[in-house]
Amino acid sequence: MTKPISILGIFVADLTFRSDRMPRQGETLIGNAFKFGPGGKGSNQAVATRRAGAETRFITKIGQDDFGEMALKMYADEGIDSSYVWRIPEKATGAAAILVDDATGDNAIIVVPGAADALRPEDMDAAEQGIVESIAFLASLEVPIPTMQRGLEIAKQNGVTTILNPAPAAELPDAVYQLSDYFTPNETEAAMLTGMPVATEEQAEVAAIRLLQRGVQTVIITLGEKGAYVCNSEVRQSIPSFDMGDRVVETTGAGDAFNGGFVRALAEGQPLIEAVRFGSATAALSVTGYGTAPSMPTEKEIRALLAS
């Protein structure tokens, strides 16, 4: 049996509003479209990983409500192992309000984690067998930090490759950096974590070195259309993005797509730079479709782009 990738994160129902531009403070705009569907950083990453060809296990909490039913149906349809998706009665499933600028595809998001905010370190102990059986463990900061840290500890202690996507950015205990084999912030998150601007390749290198000094093994800073910067004790390299031209319709979920594709390629045994390219191709394809989870590409589509 192929070892799965375990992903810790949240599921939310995405409520997406599209307009010609973003509203100013206090302003009401007439929108162009509204879409409702599945989302949440960890859940999106799980869909991306599964569609990219990996056995995938998701760890979270959802409510006993219609949004929770939507989550379970999606996992069943996608073939994602939901053995560690717990339903609780005391909190509703989370939701996210996403504003999308139709002119640029840029977005702004407010997330309410809901039931997933009730994830505790002891829940990671309950999921220990699932984590230990995995080839890789991917986490983000949408769940409480002590819970995320406990998940990383279990994975690290058992030789499971650890990937932390530090989003949304927050102050982290020193131990979390040391538990992270791969650390994947975007430029905004890298800037917040290091206290320095990250707008150029040179600045990305300085920020990445600062993160390495905290104990991370490999830093990959995603830079949107500028690609990604990879840095560890042996490699310092910029990886260009894939130019999708006028096919770009929405950037929401691109970071989740990158992480899902990247960890899938790592689990397959691809070299670091090739794994980053695989993640970049996954992200590039995701921005050509609407929605977050629905826009995640298939393995066939990713490999076709890489071969083009």
Residue pairs with C-beta under 8 A, 6 or more apart in sequence:
2 55
3 55
3 133
3 134
3 135
3 267
4 54
4 55
4 56
4 57
4 81
4 133
4 134
4 135
5 49
5 54
5 55
5 56
5 57
5 134
5 135
5 136
5 137
5 138
5 263
5 264
5 267
6 57
6 58
6 59
6 127
6 130
6 131
6 133
6 134
6 136
6 137
6 138
6 155
6 160
7 42
7 45
7 46
7 49
7 56
7 57
7 58
7 59
7 137
7 138
7 139
8 42
8 59
8 60
8 119
8 124
8 137
8 138
8 139
8 140
8 143
8 147
8 148
8 151
9 40
9 41
9 42
9 43
9 45
9 46
9 58
9 59
9 60
9 116
9 138
9 139
9 140
9 142
9 143
10 40
10 41
10 42
10 43
10 60
10 94
10 111
10 113
10 114
10 116
10 117
10 142
10 143
11 38
11 39
11 40
11 42
11 43
11 58
11 60
11 62
11 67
11 68
11 71
11 85
11 93
11 94
11 116
12 39
12 40
12 43
12 67
12 93
12 94
12 95
12 96
12 111
12 112
12 113
12 114
12 116
13 36
13 37
13 38
13 39
13 67
13 70
13 93
13 94
13 95
13 96
14 35
14 36
14 37
14 38
14 39
14 40
14 95
14 96
14 98
14 291
14 292
14 293
15 34
15 35
15 36
15 95
15 96
15 97
15 98
16 34
16 35
16 36
16 37
16 98
16 100
16 252
16 290
16 291
17 31
17 33
17 34
17 97
17 98
17 99
17 100
18 31
18 32
18 33
18 34
18 35
18 100
18 102
19 29
19 30
19 31
19 32
19 99
19 100
19 101
19 102
20 29
20 32
20 101
20 102
20 103
21 29
21 101
21 102
21 103
22 99
22 101
22 106
22 108
23 29
23 99
32 102
35 290
35 291
37 291
37 292
37 293
37 294
38 47
38 70
38 71
38 74
38 292
38 293
38 294
39 96
39 98
39 253
39 291
39 292
39 293
40 60
40 94
40 96
40 111
40 116
40 142
41 140
41 142
41 165
41 167
41 255
41 256
42 58
42 59
42 60
42 138
42 139
42 140
42 142
42 143
43 58
43 60
43 71
43 74
43 293
44 253
44 256
44 257
44 260
44 292
44 293
44 296
45 138
45 140
45 165
45 256
45 259
45 260
45 263
46 56
46 58
46 75
46 78
46 80
46 260
47 74
47 78
47 80
47 260
47 293
47 296
48 256
48 257
48 259
48 260
48 261
48 264
48 282
48 286
48 296
49 56
49 138
49 260
49 261
49 263
49 264
50 56
50 78
50 79
50 80
51 78
51 260
51 296
51 297
51 298
51 299
52 260
52 261
52 264
52 265
52 278
52 282
52 296
52 297
52 298
52 299
52 302
53 264
53 268
53 299
54 263
54 264
54 267
54 268
55 81
56 79
56 80
56 81
57 80
57 81
57 83
57 84
57 130
57 134
58 75
58 80
58 81
58 82
58 84
58 85
59 84
59 85
59 123
59 124
59 127
59 130
59 131
59 151
60 84
60 85
60 86
60 115
60 116
60 119
60 143
61 85
61 86
61 87
61 88
61 91
61 115
61 116
61 118
61 119
61 123
62 68
62 71
62 72
62 85
62 86
62 87
62 88
62 93
62 114
62 115
62 116
63 87
63 88
63 89
63 91
63 92
63 93
63 114
63 115
64 87
64 88
64 89
65 92
65 93
67 92
67 93
67 94
67 95
67 114
68 87
68 93
68 115
71 85
71 93
72 82
72 85
74 80
74 293
75 81
75 82
75 85
76 82
81 130
83 130
84 126
84 127
84 130
86 123
87 115
88 115
88 118
90 118
91 114
91 115
91 117
91 118
92 114
92 115
93 114
93 115
94 111
94 112
94 113
94 114
94 115
94 116
94 117
95 111
95 112
95 114
96 109
96 110
96 111
96 112
97 109
97 110
98 107
98 108
98 109
98 252
99 107
99 108
99 109
100 106
100 107
100 250
100 252
101 107
105 248
105 249
105 250
105 251
105 287
106 251
107 250
107 251
107 252
109 252
111 142
111 168
113 142
113 143
116 142
116 143
117 143
117 144
119 143
119 144
119 147
120 144
120 146
120 147
121 146
121 147
121 149
121 150
123 147
124 131
124 147
124 150
124 151
124 154
125 150
125 154
127 151
128 154
131 137
131 151
131 154
131 155
131 158
131 160
132 154
132 155
132 158
132 160
134 155
134 160
135 160
135 161
135 267
136 160
136 161
136 162
136 163
136 263
136 266
136 267
137 151
137 152
137 154
137 155
137 160
137 161
137 162
137 163
138 163
138 164
138 165
138 259
138 260
138 263
139 148
139 151
139 152
139 162
139 163
139 164
139 165
140 148
140 164
140 165
140 166
140 167
140 259
141 148
141 165
141 166
141 167
141 168
141 169
141 170
142 167
142 168
145 170
145 172
145 173
145 176
148 164
148 176
149 173
149 175
149 176
149 179
152 162
152 164
152 176
152 179
152 180
153 179
154 160
155 161
155 162
155 179
156 162
156 179
156 181
161 181
161 182
161 266
161 267
162 179
162 180
162 181
162 182
163 180
163 181
163 182
163 183
163 184
163 259
163 262
163 263
163 266
164 176
164 179
164 180
164 182
164 183
164 184
165 184
165 185
165 255
165 259
166 172
166 183
166 184
166 185
166 189
166 193
167 185
167 186
167 189
167 255
168 189
169 185
169 188
169 189
169 192
169 193
172 193
174 214
174 215
177 183
177 211
177 214
177 215
177 216
178 214
178 215
178 216
180 215
180 216
180 217
181 217
181 218
182 216
182 217
182 218
182 219
182 220
182 262
182 266
183 211
183 216
183 218
183 219
183 220
184 219
184 220
184 221
184 222
184 258
184 259
184 262
185 193
185 211
185 219
185 221
185 222
186 221
186 222
186 223
186 224
186 255
187 198
187 199
187 204
187 221
187 222
187 223
187 224
188 198
190 198
190 204
190 207
190 208
190 211
190 221
191 197
191 198
191 207
193 207
193 211
194 207
194 210
194 211
196 203
196 206
196 207
196 210
197 203
198 204
198 207
198 221
198 223
201 223
201 226
201 229
201 238
204 221
204 223
204 229
204 231
204 238
205 229
205 231
205 236
207 221
208 219
208 221
208 229
208 231
208 236
209 231
211 219
212 219
212 231
212 232
212 233
217 232
218 230
218 231
218 232
218 235
218 272
219 229
219 230
219 231
219 232
220 228
220 229
220 230
220 231
220 262
220 276
221 228
221 229
221 231
222 228
222 255
222 258
222 283
223 229
223 241
224 241
224 251
224 254
225 241
225 243
226 240
226 241
227 238
227 239
227 240
227 241
227 280
228 238
228 239
228 241
228 258
228 276
228 279
228 280
229 237
229 238
229 239
230 236
230 237
230 238
230 239
230 272
230 273
230 276
231 237
232 272
235 272
235 273
237 273
239 273
239 276
239 277
239 280
241 280
241 283
241 284
242 280
242 281
242 284
242 305
244 284
244 285
244 287
244 288
247 287
247 288
248 287
248 288
249 287
249 288
249 289
249 290
250 287
250 289
250 290
250 291
250 295
251 287
252 291
252 292
253 286
253 291
253 292
253 293
253 295
253 296
254 283
254 286
254 287
255 283
256 286
256 292
257 279
257 282
257 283
257 285
257 286
257 295
257 296
257 297
258 279
258 280
258 282
258 283
259 279
260 279
260 282
260 296
261 278
261 279
261 280
261 281
261 282
261 283
261 302
262 275
262 276
262 278
262 279
262 282
263 279
264 278
264 282
265 274
265 275
265 278
265 279
266 272
266 275
270 278
277 306
278 302
278 306
281 302
281 305
281 306
282 296
282 297
282 302
284 305
285 297
285 301
285 302
285 305
286 295
286 296
286 297
287 295
288 295
289 295
289 297
